[in-house]
Amino acid sequence: SMPWPPTLLPDNYHHYLNQKPLQMAEVLLNFINQSTEAPARQPLIRVHYPKGYKRMKMPPKVLLTGLFTLIGLTFAMASTSLRADDALCAATLRPNVRTGFSNAGWNYDRYKDLEPLSAKKSITVADLTGPGVIRHIHTTRHGPTEIGSRGVVLEIWFDDAKEPAVRCPLGDFFGDGCNGAIQYFSTNLIECAPWSYNCYFTMPFAKRAKVIFVNDTDKNFDCYAYVEWEPLPKWDPSLGYFHATYRRKCFQLTKNTDEVFFEVKGTGHVLGRQFSVVTDEPGFKNFMYIMEGNNEINIDGRPRSVDYLGTEDSFTFSWGFQQPFIGQHAGMTLVDKGTPHRLSIYRFHDYMPIRFTKSLQWRINWREERHCHDHRPWLDASVPGRGWVDYATVFYWYQNEPGGFTHDPLRPCPERHKTLLKSSLPASEKESAKESVSSN
């Protein structure tokens, strides 16, 4: 993938990686100057170096060629090095590193000593001693999905912190949004496969890690889950602890709406989020106005450090939420334009996390959508009893502390299972809407 034919490079170009920038530039420009025939009348310019470096004379065209070549070479070799590191990581032999494994949930056959996922009970999927790192969490989905998806809760605790780093309904954590209604999908970090969930977020821990399933329902579930992990030789204090939190918000969406969706204090970085949105407001047909709203991220007290134009743009899409799409970094796993409208979307920032040193606040501000404020559908939806939207969100991030984050209390199971907490339809239309959802 080099930006030029390899024959144009000196045989020992790999040696340049160990040179200081100016030395590297001088060697490359010298090489180009010697191997390029410049026009006889082209004026010469000088390249000036700090004290101790010699001066070179060369034509401007050759100088520019050299500079762009240097830039291309630097990026190409860096990219090649990263790809090589990724490949080498999988190929590197570590004979003294133990492979860790923990089973849970299935108390049949040879596993009769495992505790089942019984009604109103919790089970420990893994209780690990550190330092170590969780590489993979697998679990069955629990049917019926409209009960098991949000009726079973995932908790992950690190280093005996007083609060869990992760507390989410199982389905929402794995991106199975709108209470288990989405299509199957796979990314590098989470996966919703046929009747199973998989998580590949790296979860390092210094002293201890506990993965727990809590069954808040009245139903006994057949369950099989496992955790794959490995010990670390020592704890690296630059590592962050994985966190995830679930929040369900129901509010009237008007031109004055400005909602905070996530707020955290400490040092860390946001790696992703997953939204499930449901509404039966006729004025929000095709997710109109839901797709709007400036996504404003305030970092370390700096307002709007990141400011996405609209919600669909913040998820890397344009012109609304039109059709399902599955990508490694972003996706729309459910785009249902019936009654009610249901939407499930995700995005991961693993290519460049959103970093914070003291605090981060993520809000969606509809007040600045002035071009929409006089639209008749939105004005009609802004009267009392209308314009209701139901958001279920999960944010994923890493932080310097194993605990300390206060999760929103989970709603009781009967409310958790509801597709829509508040309807915008007249009473005469609500029953037919319920029947439509149950038949999907």
C-alpha positions in Angstrom: 0.0 0.0 0.0 3.0 2.3 -0.4 2.1 5.6 -2.2 4.9 5.0 -4.8 6.6 2.1 -6.5 8.9 0.4 -4.0 11.8 0.7 -6.5 12.0 4.4 -5.8 12.9 3.9 -2.2 16.5 3.4 -1.0 17.1 -0.2 0.0 17.5 0.7 3.7 14.4 3.0 4.1 13.3 1.0 7.1 16.3 2.4 8.9 14.8 5.9 8.7 12.2 5.0 11.2 14.9 5.3 13.9 16.0 8.7 12.7 15.0 12.1 14.1 12.5 14.0 11.9 14.9 16.4 10.4 17.6 13.8 9.8 14.9 11.6 8.1 13.8 14.6 6.0 17.4 15.4 5.0 18.2 11.8 4.0 15.0 11.5 1.9 15.4 14.9 0.2 19.0 14.2 -0.5 17.9 10.9 -2.1 15.3 12.6 -4.2 17.6 15.5 -5.2 20.2 13.0 -6.4 17.8 10.8 -8.3 15.7 13.6 -9.9 16.9 15.5 -13.0 15.7 19.1 -12.6 15.3 21.6 -15.5 18.5 23.5 -16.1 17.0 27.0 -15.6 14.8 26.2 -12.5 15.8 28.5 -9.7 17.3 27.0 -6.5 16.1 27.6 -3.0 17.7 26.7 0.3 16.3 24.4 3.0 17.4 25.8 6.4 18.1 23.5 9.4 18.8 24.3 13.0 22.4 24.9 14.1 24.5 21.8 13.4 22.7 20.7 10.3 24.2 21.3 6.8 22.3 23.2 4.1 21.2 21.7 0.8 20.3 23.4 -2.5 17.5 22.1 -4.7 14.7 23.2 -7.1 11.3 24.1 -5.6 9.6 21.3 -7.5 12.0 18.8 -6.1 11.6 20.2 -2.6 7.8 19.9 -2.8 8.1 16.4 -4.2 10.3 15.5 -1.3 8.1 16.9 1.3 5.0 15.2 0.0 7.0 12.0 -0.4 8.1 12.3 3.2 4.5 12.7 4.4 3.3 9.8 2.4 6.2 7.6 3.6 5.5 8.4 7.2 1.8 7.6 7.1 2.4 4.5 4.9 5.0 3.0 7.3 2.9 3.9 10.3 -0.1 2.2 8.8 2.0 -0.8 7.8 3.4 -1.0 11.3 -0.1 -0.9 12.9 -1.3 -3.6 10.6 1.7 -5.7 11.3 1.3 -5.2 15.1 -2.3 -6.4 14.8 -1.3 -9.5 12.9 1.7 -10.2 15.2 -0.6 -9.9 18.3 -2.6 -12.9 17.1 0.6 -14.8 16.1 2.7 -14.1 19.2 3.2 -17.2 21.3 2.7 -16.8 25.1 3.2 -20.3 26.5 3.1 -19.1 30.1 -0.2 -17.3 29.9 -3.1 -19.3 31.2 -6.4 -19.3 29.3 -9.2 -18.5 31.8 -12.8 -19.8 31.4 -16.0 -19.7 33.5 -19.3 -21.5 32.9 -22.7 -20.5 34.2 -26.5 -21.1 34.0 -26.8 -24.6 32.5 -27.4 -27.1 35.3 -28.0 -30.2 33.2 -25.8 -33.1 31.9 -22.3 -32.7 33.3 -23.0 -29.2 34.7 -25.5 -30.1 37.4 -23.5 -28.1 40.0 -24.1 -24.8 38.1 -26.8 -22.6 39.4 -29.8 -22.0 37.1 -31.2 -18.6 36.2 -34.4 -19.0 38.2 -37.1 -16.4 38.7 -36.2 -13.5 41.0 -32.7 -14.9 41.4 -29.2 -13.9 40.3 -26.3 -16.1 39.2 -22.6 -15.4 39.1 -21.3 -16.1 35.6 -17.7 -15.4 36.6 -15.8 -14.4 39.7 -12.2 -13.7 38.7 -9.0 -12.8 40.5 -6.7 -10.2 38.9 -4.8 -8.7 37.4 -6.6 -9.9 34.3 -8.7 -9.0 31.3 -12.1 -10.3 30.1 -12.0 -10.9 26.4 -15.4 -12.4 25.6 -18.8 -12.8 27.2 -21.3 -15.1 25.7 -24.9 -15.9 26.7 -28.1 -17.4 25.3 -31.0 -15.0 24.6 -33.9 -15.7 26.9 -37.3 -16.3 25.5 -39.9 -15.0 25.1 -37.7 -12.0 24.1 -40.3 -9.4 25.1 -39.8 -10.6 28.7 -36.2 -11.9 28.8 -34.6 -9.0 26.9 -35.2 -6.4 29.6 -36.2 -8.8 32.4 -32.6 -10.1 32.8 -30.0 -7.5 33.9 -26.3 -7.7 33.4 -24.0 -6.4 36.2 -20.2 -6.3 36.1 -18.3 -5.4 39.2 -14.5 -4.6 39.4 -12.1 -4.6 42.4 -14.9 -4.8 45.0 -16.2 -1.3 44.2 -19.4 -0.3 45.9 -21.2 0.2 42.6 -21.2 -1.9 39.5 -19.4 -0.6 36.5 -22.1 -2.1 34.3 -25.8 -2.3 34.9 -28.0 -2.8 31.9 -30.9 -4.9 30.8 -29.2 -7.8 29.0 -30.8 -7.2 25.6 -30.0 -3.4 25.5 -26.4 -4.0 26.5 -25.9 -6.3 23.5 -27.7 -3.9 21.2 -30.9 -5.9 21.0 -33.0 -2.8 21.1 -36.7 -2.1 21.4 -37.1 -5.0 23.8 -35.6 -7.7 21.5 -37.2 -6.6 18.2 -34.1 -6.0 16.1 -32.5 -8.0 13.3 -29.3 -10.0 13.9 -26.1 -8.1 13.5 -22.4 -8.4 14.2 -19.7 -5.8 15.0 -16.2 -6.1 16.5 -17.5 -5.2 20.0 -21.1 -6.6 20.4 -23.1 -9.1 18.5 -26.7 -10.2 18.4 -26.6 -13.6 16.8 -29.4 -16.1 16.3 -30.6 -16.7 19.9 -27.3 -15.6 21.4 -25.4 -12.5 22.5 -21.6 -11.9 22.4 -19.5 -9.1 23.8 -15.9 -8.5 22.8 -15.2 -5.3 24.7 -11.8 -5.6 26.4 -12.4 -5.4 30.2 -9.1 -5.2 32.2 -9.2 -5.3 36.0 -6.6 -5.0 38.7 -7.9 -7.2 41.6 -11.2 -8.8 40.9 -14.1 -9.0 38.3 -17.6 -10.4 38.8 -20.1 -10.9 36.0 -23.6 -11.4 37.3 -27.0 -12.0 35.7 -30.1 -10.8 37.7 -33.5 -12.3 36.7 -36.1 -9.8 37.8 -39.0 -11.7 36.1 -41.3 -14.4 37.5 -40.0 -16.9 34.8 -37.3 -19.5 35.1 -35.0 -19.2 32.1 -32.9 -21.9 30.3 -29.6 -20.2 30.2 -26.0 -21.0 29.3 -23.3 -18.3 29.6 -19.5 -18.2 29.8 -16.7 -15.8 30.1 -13.3 -16.1 28.4 -10.4 -14.2 30.1 -6.7 -14.3 30.7 -4.4 -13.1 33.5 -2.1 -10.1 33.1 1.5 -10.2 34.4 0.9 -6.9 36.3 -1.6 -4.1 36.4 -0.9 -1.1 34.1 -2.4 2.0 35.8 -2.9 3.6 32.4 -5.7 1.0 31.7 -9.3 2.1 32.1 -12.2 0.1 33.6 -15.0 -0.7 31.2 -18.4 0.9 32.1 -21.9 0.8 30.6 -25.1 2.3 31.8 -28.8 2.1 30.7 -31.3 4.9 30.9 -34.9 5.1 29.9 -36.4 8.6 29.3 -39.9 9.5 28.2 -40.6 13.1 27.4 -42.6 15.5 25.2 -40.5 16.6 22.3 -41.1 20.3 21.5 -39.1 23.2 20.1 -37.9 24.0 23.7 -36.6 20.5 24.5 -33.0 20.2 25.7 -32.3 16.8 27.3 -29.2 15.4 29.0 -28.7 11.8 28.0 -25.4 11.0 29.7 -23.2 12.6 32.3 -20.0 11.4 34.0 -17.2 12.7 36.1 -13.6 11.5 36.2 -11.0 10.6 33.6 -11.8 8.4 30.6 -13.2 8.1 27.2 -16.6 7.3 25.5 -16.4 4.3 23.2 -20.0 4.1 22.0 -23.8 4.3 22.5 -27.0 2.5 21.5 -30.4 4.2 21.3 -33.8 2.7 21.0 -36.6 5.2 20.2 -40.3 4.6 20.1 -43.2 7.0 19.4 -46.7 6.9 18.1 -46.9 10.7 17.5 -48.4 11.2 14.0 -46.4 14.4 13.6 -43.2 12.5 14.0 -43.8 10.2 11.0 -40.6 8.8 9.5 -38.8 9.9 12.6 -39.2 13.5 11.6 -37.8 15.9 14.4 -36.5 12.8 16.3 -33.6 12.8 13.8 -33.0 16.5 14.5 -31.4 18.0 17.6 -27.9 19.2 18.0 -25.9 16.5 19.8 -23.7 18.7 22.1 -20.9 17.1 24.1 -19.5 19.3 26.9 -16.0 18.1 27.9 -14.2 19.2 31.0 -16.4 22.3 31.3 -15.9 23.4 27.7 -19.4 23.7 26.1 -20.0 22.1 22.8 -16.5 20.6 22.5 -18.1 18.3 20.0 -21.3 19.6 18.3 -23.0 17.3 15.8 -25.6 19.0 13.6 -28.4 16.3 14.0 -28.9 13.0 15.8 -28.7 11.1 12.5 -25.4 12.8 11.7 -24.0 11.9 15.2 -24.7 8.3 14.3 -22.9 8.8 10.9 -26.1 8.8 8.8 -27.7 11.6 6.7 -31.3 12.7 5.9 -32.9 10.8 8.7 -33.2 7.1 9.5 -34.4 5.6 6.3 -33.6 1.9 6.2 -31.7 -0.8 8.1 -28.0 -0.8 7.8 -25.3 -2.9 9.6 -21.7 -1.6 9.8 -18.7 -2.2 12.0 -18.9 1.3 13.5 -22.5 2.3 13.1 -25.8 0.7 12.2 -29.6 0.8 12.2 -30.8 -2.6 13.3 -34.5 -1.7 13.4 -36.3 0.9 11.3 -40.0 0.2 11.8 -42.4 2.9 10.5 -45.6 1.3 11.6 -47.6 2.4 14.6 -45.8 2.9 16.8 -42.6 3.9 15.0 -39.6 1.9 16.4 -35.9 2.7 15.9 -32.8 1.0 17.1 -29.3 2.5 16.2 -25.7 2.2 17.4 -22.4 3.8 17.0 -18.9 3.0 18.2 -16.0 5.4 18.5 -13.3 2.7 18.8 -11.3 4.3 16.0 -11.0 7.5 18.1 -12.6 7.6 21.5 -14.2 10.9 22.9 -11.8 11.6 25.7 -12.3 13.6 28.9 -10.1 14.4 31.9 -12.6 15.8 34.4 -16.1 15.4 33.1 -18.3 14.8 30.1 -21.9 15.6 29.4 -23.9 14.5 26.3 -27.1 16.3 25.5 -29.5 16.7 22.6 -30.7 20.2 22.1 -33.7 20.8 19.8 -33.9 24.6 20.6 -31.6 25.6 17.8 -33.6 23.7 15.1 -35.3 27.0 14.1 -36.1 26.0 10.5 -38.5 23.4 12.0 -40.1 25.4 14.8 -42.9 26.7 12.6 -43.6 23.4 10.9 -47.3 22.5 11.3 -46.8 18.8 12.3 -44.5 19.9 15.2 -46.7 22.6 16.3 -49.7 20.2 16.4 -47.6 17.7 18.4 -46.6 20.3 21.0 -50.0 20.5 22.7 -50.5 18.7 26.1 -50.9 15.0 25.7 -49.0 14.7 22.4 -45.5 14.6 21.2 -44.3 11.8 23.5 -41.1 10.0 22.7 -39.6 7.0 24.5 -35.8 6.7 24.6 -33.8 3.7 25.9 -30.1 4.4 25.8 -26.9 2.6 26.6 -23.5 4.4 26.8 -20.2 2.5 26.8 -17.0 4.1 28.2 -13.7 3.5 30.0 -12.8 5.3 33.2 -9.9 5.4 35.6 -12.0 4.2 38.5 -13.6 0.7 38.9 -16.8 2.2 40.3 -18.3 5.4 41.5 -20.9 5.9 38.8 -24.5 6.2 39.9 -26.8 4.3 37.5 -30.4 5.3 37.1 -32.8 3.0 39.0 -34.3 0.4 36.7 -38.1 0.5 36.2 -40.2 -2.4 37.5 -40.4 -5.3 35.1 -44.0 -4.6 33.9 -42.9 -1.1 32.8 -39.6 -2.3 31.5 -41.4 -4.7 29.1 -43.7 -2.0 27.6 -42.8 -1.0 24.1 -44.0 2.6 24.7 -44.4 4.2 28.1 -46.7 7.0 27.0 -48.9 7.3 24.0 -49.6 10.4 21.9 -52.7 8.8 20.3 -56.3 9.5 21.2 -57.8 6.8 23.5 -59.8 5.3 20.6 -56.7 4.6 18.6 -54.4 3.2 21.4 -55.9 -0.3 21.4 -55.4 -0.9 17.7 -51.8 0.4 18.0 -51.1 -2.2 20.8 -52.5 -5.0 18.6 -50.2 -3.8 15.7 -47.1 -4.1 17.9 -48.0 -7.5 19.4 -48.4 -8.9 15.9 -45.0 -7.8 14.7 
